Amino acid sequence: QVQLVESGGGLVQAGGSLRLSCAASGMIFSAYAMGWYRQAPGKTRELVASITTSSTTNYANSVKGRFTISRDNAKNTVYLQMNSLKPEDTAVYYCNRQLVFWPWGQGTQVTVSS
């Protein structure tokens, strides 16, 4: 079955950087557009970045210019490089496909201190 395993989160000061990874298994990874989502306490889950099968990317306005999504189909992995982090980026980050979701992974916690 499909499995998504996120990693790379942590505690970082404002202005710092983190690189998240999401290892996918149980599907033909290269056939799917992927996204990174985040959910902050008390808020709904939101899409922050997406990448198509041909590696066209799109970003939420709140992260544009600071975050970069990429994929390595040979490794069945999607990445999120996060720079210039802000306290409002604090959330649990998840990866998944778009529109029709697979079972969610456990996510990875990102905490940005001011």
Solvent accessible surface area in square Angstrom, and as a share of the most:
residue,aa,sasa,rsa
1,Q,198,0.88
2,V,28,0.16
3,Q,105,0.47
4,L,5,0.03
5,V,66,0.38
6,E,4,0.02
7,S,57,0.37
8,G,39,0.37
9,G,28,0.27
10,G,29,0.28
11,L,132,0.66
12,V,26,0.15
13,Q,138,0.61
14,A,49,0.38
15,G,56,0.53
16,G,20,0.20
17,S,58,0.37
18,L,34,0.17
19,R,133,0.48
20,L,0,0.00
21,S,30,0.19
22,C,0,0.00
23,A,51,0.40
24,A,6,0.05
25,S,52,0.34
26,G,55,0.53
27,M,31,0.14
28,I,131,0.66
29,F,3,0.01
30,S,50,0.32
31,A,61,0.47
32,Y,63,0.24
33,A,33,0.25
34,M,0,0.00
35,G,0,0.00
36,W,0,0.00
37,Y,13,0.05
38,R,17,0.06
39,Q,62,0.28
40,A,23,0.18
41,P,118,0.74
42,G,92,0.89
43,K,139,0.59
44,T,117,0.68
45,R,81,0.30
46,E,75,0.34
47,L,71,0.35
48,V,1,0.00
49,A,1,0.01
50,S,12,0.08
51,I,4,0.02
52,T,52,0.30
53,T,67,0.39
54,S,93,0.60
55,S,62,0.40
56,T,87,0.50
57,T,56,0.32
58,N,100,0.51
59,Y,44,0.17
60,A,28,0.22
61,N,133,0.68
62,S,60,0.39
63,V,0,0.00
64,K,113,0.48
65,G,82,0.79
66,R,31,0.11
67,F,5,0.02
68,T,73,0.42
69,I,4,0.02
70,S,45,0.29
71,R,28,0.10
72,D,44,0.23
73,N,62,0.32
74,A,103,0.80
75,K,139,0.59
76,N,51,0.26
77,T,13,0.08
78,V,0,0.00
79,Y,29,0.11
80,L,0,0.00
81,Q,57,0.26
82,M,0,0.00
83,N,60,0.31
84,S,60,0.39
85,L,2,0.01
86,K,84,0.35
87,P,55,0.35
88,E,120,0.54
89,D,0,0.00
90,T,36,0.21
91,A,1,0.01
92,V,38,0.22
93,Y,0,0.00
94,Y,27,0.10
95,C,0,0.00
96,N,0,0.00
97,R,59,0.21
98,Q,55,0.24
99,L,166,0.83
100,V,98,0.56
101,F,99,0.41
102,W,25,0.09
103,P,97,0.61
104,W,80,0.28
105,G,19,0.18
106,Q,113,0.50
107,G,8,0.08
108,T,14,0.08
109,Q,88,0.39
110,V,0,0.00
111,T,48,0.28
112,V,8,0.04
113,S,42,0.27
114,S,130,0.84
